[in-house]
């Protein structure tokens, strides 16, 4: 299997987009929202 060089799969990109949309709905700025998201996500490629 070829290396993916850290690229996310289609479903992973969709999941990340849903999380970012949730940050916007919550009224968080991108930096503070991404920090919070990093703390909430289980250990995964998205983190």
QUIGI-V290922 format. One record per helix or strand. SS is the DSSP state (hx for helix, st for strand). FROM is the first residue (numbers start at 1). LEN is the number of residues. If there is no record, write none. Layout:
SS/FROM/LEN
SS/FROM/LEN
This chain:
hx/10/16
hx/30/11
